[in-house]
Amino acid sequence: MPPSVATIRRALNTTSYVAPRLAGRYAFRFFCEPTGRAPVRPAEKEVHEAAAVERIVVDGKEVAVYRWGDGKGEPVLLMHGFAMRASALAGFVPGLVERGFTPVAYDAFGHGDSEGRNTTLLDHRALTAALHEKHGPFRAIIGHSFGGTCAYDAVREGVKAERIVSIGALCDFRTSYDTFCAQLGLREGLKKELHRRTEEFFRPETDIWRRFSVSHRPELITARALVVHDRTDREVAFAEAGKIVAALGERSRPVTTEGLGHRRVLTDPSVVEQSLDFVAGGVA
């Protein structure tokens, strides 16, 4: 059984008094590694089991890749959020297939049925690049939470997609760090150690807090975007959507929901329908 947030908080903060670097190492591990693998939910099971499953190797690890439909339609890439799995986006699959598209999804490293223990934005870059080479270019990418943030990064880094639907996505990479620290109630000294260790991990990449954000070089994100966010989202602040729209300007259109939070928004019929219409060619 995975440890609770309260257990992790106590362990990290207590350890940081006597061994700050050790505490920082474990804090970074929890920053990148889900505490458990999300199961396929009952409502997702039928779609999940209908997929054609392939296992590919990326950076030495096996990755579970899922595909639906006859494979003849334009591909649409689905990117799940942190501590979730590909089946979390099952609500979009039937409609995409009905419209003639080929949905393609993957479990990130350390998630679902893929190998590995943790995943970072750079891992998503490698995964999306591999899938782009095999299945791309994409008609669209639909990404939830951190998957939405990584969708923008993927397009900026060269993955071809005409449209992006981001749902509950972060704009600022720094927000993921701030949110993690707040959720665990990390002591100030431990926060600084985690900050240092995160920057160290991504070397030789520099200025990661700015360069990994959606607002960095937005002119390279040529896809049109539907930016979906719920006002009551407690995991990713609603303000992040406004930042994405401000960065992308006329290429983006916001969709605001109320009372759906961070996860139920994925199964809301109106959100699904608007997303599918946008992918199919609706006005951005």
BELSUL-V394269 format. One record per pair of residues at least 6 apart in sequence whose C-alpha atoms are under 8 Angstrom apart, sorted by sequence separation. I is the first residue (numbers start at 0). J is the second residue. D is the distance in whole Angstrom. If there is no record, write none. Layout:
# BELSUL-V394269
i:I j:J d:D
i:I j:J d:D
This chain:
# BELSUL-V394269
i:15 j:21 d:7
i:55 j:61 d:6
i:56 j:62 d:6
i:79 j:85 d:5
i:95 j:101 d:7
i:96 j:102 d:7
i:106 j:112 d:6
i:107 j:113 d:6
i:108 j:114 d:6
i:109 j:115 d:4
i:110 j:116 d:8
i:131 j:137 d:7
i:141 j:147 d:7
i:142 j:148 d:7
i:154 j:160 d:7
i:169 j:175 d:8
i:201 j:207 d:8
i:209 j:215 d:6
i:230 j:236 d:8
i:231 j:237 d:7
i:264 j:270 d:7
i:265 j:271 d:7
i:277 j:283 d:7
i:14 j:21 d:8
i:15 j:22 d:5
i:54 j:61 d:6
i:55 j:62 d:5
i:78 j:85 d:7
i:95 j:102 d:7
i:106 j:113 d:6
i:108 j:115 d:5
i:109 j:116 d:4
i:110 j:117 d:8
i:142 j:149 d:8
i:198 j:205 d:8
i:230 j:237 d:5
i:244 j:251 d:6
i:14 j:22 d:6
i:15 j:23 d:7
i:39 j:47 d:8
i:54 j:62 d:5
i:55 j:63 d:7
i:77 j:85 d:7
i:79 j:87 d:7
i:108 j:116 d:6
i:109 j:117 d:5
i:142 j:150 d:6
i:229 j:237 d:6
i:244 j:252 d:7
i:256 j:264 d:8
i:259 j:267 d:8
i:54 j:63 d:5
i:55 j:64 d:7
i:79 j:88 d:7
i:108 j:117 d:6
i:109 j:118 d:6
i:141 j:150 d:8
i:198 j:207 d:7
i:228 j:237 d:6
i:244 j:253 d:7
i:12 j:22 d:7
i:53 j:63 d:6
i:54 j:64 d:6
i:78 j:88 d:8
i:92 j:102 d:6
i:108 j:118 d:5
i:140 j:150 d:7
i:180 j:190 d:7
i:11 j:22 d:5
i:52 j:63 d:7
i:53 j:64 d:5
i:77 j:88 d:7
i:107 j:118 d:7
i:11 j:23 d:8
i:52 j:64 d:6
i:53 j:65 d:6
i:151 j:163 d:8
i:228 j:240 d:6
i:241 j:253 d:8
i:52 j:65 d:5
i:150 j:163 d:7
i:227 j:240 d:7
i:240 j:253 d:7
i:11 j:25 d:7
i:51 j:65 d:6
i:52 j:66 d:7
i:108 j:122 d:8
i:226 j:240 d:6
i:11 j:26 d:7
i:50 j:65 d:6
i:51 j:66 d:5
i:107 j:122 d:8
i:150 j:165 d:8
i:50 j:66 d:5
i:51 j:67 d:6
i:107 j:123 d:7
i:50 j:67 d:5
i:147 j:164 d:7
i:148 j:165 d:7
i:226 j:243 d:8
i:49 j:67 d:7
i:147 j:165 d:5
i:176 j:194 d:8
i:226 j:244 d:7
i:85 j:104 d:6
i:107 j:126 d:8
i:147 j:166 d:6
i:65 j:85 d:8
i:85 j:105 d:6
i:140 j:160 d:7
i:147 j:167 d:7
i:148 j:168 d:5
i:84 j:105 d:8
i:85 j:106 d:5
i:139 j:160 d:5
i:142 j:163 d:8
i:144 j:165 d:7
i:147 j:168 d:5
i:148 j:169 d:6
i:84 j:106 d:5
i:136 j:158 d:7
i:137 j:159 d:6
i:138 j:160 d:5
i:139 j:161 d:6
i:140 j:162 d:6
i:141 j:163 d:6
i:142 j:164 d:6
i:143 j:165 d:6
i:144 j:166 d:6
i:146 j:168 d:7
i:147 j:169 d:7
i:148 j:170 d:7
i:84 j:107 d:7
i:135 j:158 d:8
i:136 j:159 d:5
i:137 j:160 d:5
i:138 j:161 d:5
i:139 j:162 d:5
i:140 j:163 d:5
i:141 j:164 d:5
i:142 j:165 d:5
i:143 j:166 d:5
i:144 j:167 d:5
i:145 j:168 d:6
i:135 j:159 d:7
i:136 j:160 d:6
i:137 j:161 d:7
i:138 j:162 d:7
i:139 j:163 d:5
i:140 j:164 d:6
i:141 j:165 d:6
i:142 j:166 d:6
i:143 j:167 d:6
i:144 j:168 d:4
i:145 j:169 d:7
i:67 j:92 d:7
i:75 j:100 d:7
i:77 j:102 d:7
i:124 j:149 d:7
i:128 j:153 d:8
i:139 j:164 d:8
i:141 j:166 d:8
i:143 j:168 d:6
i:144 j:169 d:7
i:226 j:251 d:7
i:228 j:253 d:8
i:230 j:255 d:7
i:73 j:99 d:8
i:74 j:100 d:6
i:75 j:101 d:6
i:76 j:102 d:6
i:77 j:103 d:6
i:78 j:104 d:6
i:79 j:105 d:8
i:84 j:110 d:6
i:85 j:111 d:7
i:123 j:149 d:7
i:127 j:153 d:7
i:142 j:168 d:8
i:224 j:250 d:6
i:225 j:251 d:6
i:226 j:252 d:6
i:227 j:253 d:6
i:228 j:254 d:7
i:229 j:255 d:6
i:230 j:256 d:6
i:231 j:257 d:6
i:235 j:261 d:7
i:72 j:99 d:5
i:73 j:100 d:5
i:74 j:101 d:4
i:75 j:102 d:5
i:76 j:103 d:5
i:77 j:104 d:5
i:78 j:105 d:7
i:79 j:106 d:8
i:83 j:110 d:7
i:84 j:111 d:5
i:131 j:158 d:6
i:220 j:247 d:8
i:223 j:250 d:5
i:224 j:251 d:4
i:225 j:252 d:5
i:226 j:253 d:5
i:227 j:254 d:5
i:228 j:255 d:5
i:229 j:256 d:5
i:230 j:257 d:5
i:231 j:258 d:6
i:232 j:259 d:7
i:233 j:260 d:7
i:234 j:261 d:6
i:68 j:96 d:6
i:72 j:100 d:4
i:73 j:101 d:6
i:74 j:102 d:6
i:75 j:103 d:6
i:76 j:104 d:6
i:77 j:105 d:7
i:79 j:107 d:8
i:82 j:110 d:7
i:83 j:111 d:7
i:124 j:152 d:8
i:131 j:159 d:8
i:214 j:242 d:8
i:222 j:250 d:7
i:223 j:251 d:6
i:224 j:252 d:6
i:225 j:253 d:6
i:226 j:254 d:6
i:227 j:255 d:6
i:228 j:256 d:6
i:229 j:257 d:5
i:230 j:258 d:7
i:231 j:259 d:7
i:232 j:260 d:4
i:233 j:261 d:7
i:67 j:96 d:7
i:71 j:100 d:8
i:72 j:101 d:5
i:74 j:103 d:7
i:120 j:149 d:6
i:124 j:153 d:6
i:214 j:243 d:7
i:217 j:246 d:6
i:218 j:247 d:8
i:221 j:250 d:8
i:225 j:254 d:7
i:227 j:256 d:8
i:229 j:258 d:7
i:231 j:260 d:5
i:232 j:261 d:5
i:71 j:101 d:7
i:123 j:153 d:8
i:128 j:158 d:6
i:213 j:243 d:7
i:217 j:247 d:6
i:229 j:259 d:6
i:230 j:260 d:7
i:231 j:261 d:8
i:68 j:99 d:8
i:70 j:101 d:6
i:127 j:158 d:7
i:229 j:260 d:6
i:252 j:283 d:6
i:2 j:34 d:7
i:68 j:100 d:7
i:69 j:101 d:7
i:124 j:156 d:8
i:214 j:246 d:5
i:229 j:261 d:7
i:251 j:283 d:6
i:1 j:34 d:6
i:68 j:101 d:6
i:213 j:246 d:7
i:214 j:247 d:8
i:250 j:283 d:7
i:1 j:35 d:6
i:67 j:101 d:6
i:68 j:102 d:7
i:66 j:101 d:7
i:67 j:102 d:6
i:172 j:207 d:8
i:173 j:208 d:5
i:229 j:264 d:7
i:66 j:102 d:6
i:67 j:103 d:7
i:172 j:208 d:5
i:173 j:209 d:8
i:66 j:103 d:5
i:171 j:208 d:7
i:172 j:209 d:7
i:65 j:103 d:6
i:66 j:104 d:7
i:171 j:209 d:7
i:47 j:86 d:6
i:64 j:103 d:7
i:65 j:104 d:5
i:172 j:211 d:6
i:173 j:212 d:8
i:46 j:86 d:8
i:64 j:104 d:6
i:65 j:105 d:6
i:171 j:211 d:8
i:172 j:212 d:5
i:64 j:105 d:4
i:171 j:212 d:5
i:172 j:213 d:8
i:44 j:86 d:8
i:47 j:89 d:7
i:63 j:105 d:6
i:64 j:106 d:7
i:170 j:212 d:6
i:171 j:213 d:6
i:43 j:86 d:6
i:46 j:89 d:6
i:62 j:105 d:7
i:63 j:106 d:6
i:170 j:213 d:5
i:171 j:214 d:7
i:227 j:270 d:8
i:43 j:87 d:7
i:62 j:106 d:7
i:169 j:213 d:8
i:170 j:214 d:7
i:37 j:82 d:6
i:39 j:84 d:8
i:62 j:107 d:7
i:36 j:82 d:7
i:37 j:83 d:5
i:38 j:84 d:8
i:40 j:86 d:8
i:43 j:89 d:6
i:46 j:92 d:7
i:62 j:108 d:7
i:35 j:82 d:7
i:36 j:83 d:7
i:37 j:84 d:6
i:39 j:86 d:6
i:43 j:90 d:8
i:46 j:93 d:8
i:33 j:81 d:7
i:34 j:82 d:8
i:39 j:87 d:8
i:60 j:108 d:8
i:63 j:111 d:8
i:33 j:82 d:5
i:63 j:112 d:6
i:225 j:274 d:7
i:32 j:82 d:8
i:62 j:112 d:7
i:63 j:113 d:5
i:62 j:113 d:4
i:61 j:113 d:6
i:62 j:114 d:6
i:225 j:277 d:7
i:60 j:113 d:8
i:61 j:114 d:5
i:60 j:114 d:6
i:60 j:115 d:7
i:178 j:234 d:8
i:178 j:235 d:8
i:225 j:283 d:7
i:152 j:211 d:7
i:163 j:222 d:6
i:165 j:224 d:7
i:224 j:283 d:7
i:74 j:134 d:7
i:152 j:212 d:8
i:161 j:221 d:8
i:162 j:222 d:5
i:163 j:223 d:6
i:164 j:224 d:6
i:165 j:225 d:6
i:166 j:226 d:6
i:167 j:227 d:6
i:168 j:228 d:8
i:223 j:283 d:7
i:74 j:135 d:7
i:76 j:137 d:7
i:152 j:213 d:7
i:155 j:216 d:8
i:161 j:222 d:5
i:162 j:223 d:5
i:163 j:224 d:5
i:164 j:225 d:5
i:165 j:226 d:5
i:166 j:227 d:5
i:167 j:228 d:5
i:74 j:136 d:7
i:75 j:137 d:6
i:78 j:140 d:7
i:80 j:142 d:7
i:151 j:213 d:6
i:155 j:217 d:8
i:160 j:222 d:6
i:161 j:223 d:7
i:162 j:224 d:6
i:163 j:225 d:6
i:164 j:226 d:6
i:165 j:227 d:6
i:166 j:228 d:6
i:167 j:229 d:7
i:74 j:137 d:5
i:75 j:138 d:6
i:76 j:139 d:6
i:77 j:140 d:6
i:78 j:141 d:6
i:79 j:142 d:6
i:80 j:143 d:5
i:81 j:144 d:7
i:162 j:225 d:8
i:164 j:227 d:7
i:73 j:137 d:7
i:74 j:138 d:6
i:75 j:139 d:5
i:76 j:140 d:5
i:77 j:141 d:5
i:78 j:142 d:4
i:79 j:143 d:5
i:80 j:144 d:5
i:81 j:145 d:6
i:148 j:212 d:8
i:155 j:219 d:5
i:73 j:138 d:6
i:74 j:139 d:7
i:75 j:140 d:6
i:76 j:141 d:6
i:77 j:142 d:6
i:78 j:143 d:6
i:79 j:144 d:7
i:80 j:145 d:5
i:81 j:146 d:7
i:148 j:213 d:7
i:154 j:219 d:8
i:155 j:220 d:5
i:167 j:232 d:8
i:75 j:141 d:7
i:79 j:145 d:7
i:80 j:146 d:5
i:154 j:220 d:6
i:155 j:221 d:8
i:169 j:235 d:6
i:58 j:125 d:8
i:79 j:146 d:5
i:80 j:147 d:8
i:154 j:221 d:8
i:168 j:235 d:7
i:57 j:125 d:7
i:78 j:146 d:5
i:79 j:147 d:8
i:152 j:220 d:8
i:154 j:222 d:8
i:167 j:235 d:6
i:171 j:239 d:7
i:57 j:126 d:7
i:78 j:147 d:7
i:151 j:220 d:7
i:170 j:239 d:5
i:167 j:237 d:8
i:169 j:239 d:5
i:170 j:240 d:7
i:168 j:239 d:7
i:169 j:240 d:7
i:57 j:129 d:7
i:78 j:150 d:7
i:168 j:240 d:7
i:170 j:242 d:6
i:36 j:109 d:8
i:37 j:110 d:7
i:38 j:111 d:7
i:167 j:240 d:7
i:170 j:243 d:6
i:36 j:110 d:6
i:37 j:111 d:6
i:36 j:111 d:6
i:33 j:109 d:7
i:32 j:109 d:7
i:33 j:110 d:8
i:33 j:116 d:8
i:32 j:116 d:6
i:33 j:117 d:7
i:32 j:117 d:4
i:31 j:117 d:5
i:32 j:118 d:7
i:31 j:118 d:6
i:31 j:119 d:6
i:28 j:117 d:8
i:120 j:211 d:8
i:144 j:235 d:7
i:167 j:261 d:6
i:166 j:264 d:8
i:166 j:265 d:8
i:164 j:274 d:7
i:164 j:278 d:8
i:163 j:278 d:8
i:162 j:278 d:7
i:144 j:261 d:8
i:143 j:265 d:8
i:139 j:278 d:6
i:138 j:278 d:7
i:30 j:176 d:8
i:30 j:179 d:7
i:23 j:189 d:6
i:27 j:193 d:6
i:22 j:189 d:7
i:26 j:193 d:6
i:19 j:188 d:8
i:23 j:192 d:5
i:24 j:193 d:7
i:27 j:196 d:7
i:19 j:189 d:7
i:23 j:193 d:5
i:27 j:197 d:7
i:20 j:192 d:7
i:24 j:196 d:7
i:12 j:185 d:6
i:15 j:188 d:8
i:19 j:192 d:7
i:23 j:196 d:7
i:11 j:185 d:8
i:12 j:186 d:6
i:15 j:189 d:6
i:8 j:183 d:5
i:90 j:265 d:7
i:7 j:183 d:7
i:8 j:184 d:7
i:90 j:266 d:6
i:8 j:185 d:7
i:12 j:189 d:7
i:88 j:265 d:7
i:5 j:183 d:7
i:87 j:265 d:8
i:4 j:183 d:7
i:91 j:271 d:6
i:95 j:275 d:7
i:90 j:271 d:7
i:94 j:275 d:7
i:98 j:279 d:8
i:91 j:275 d:7
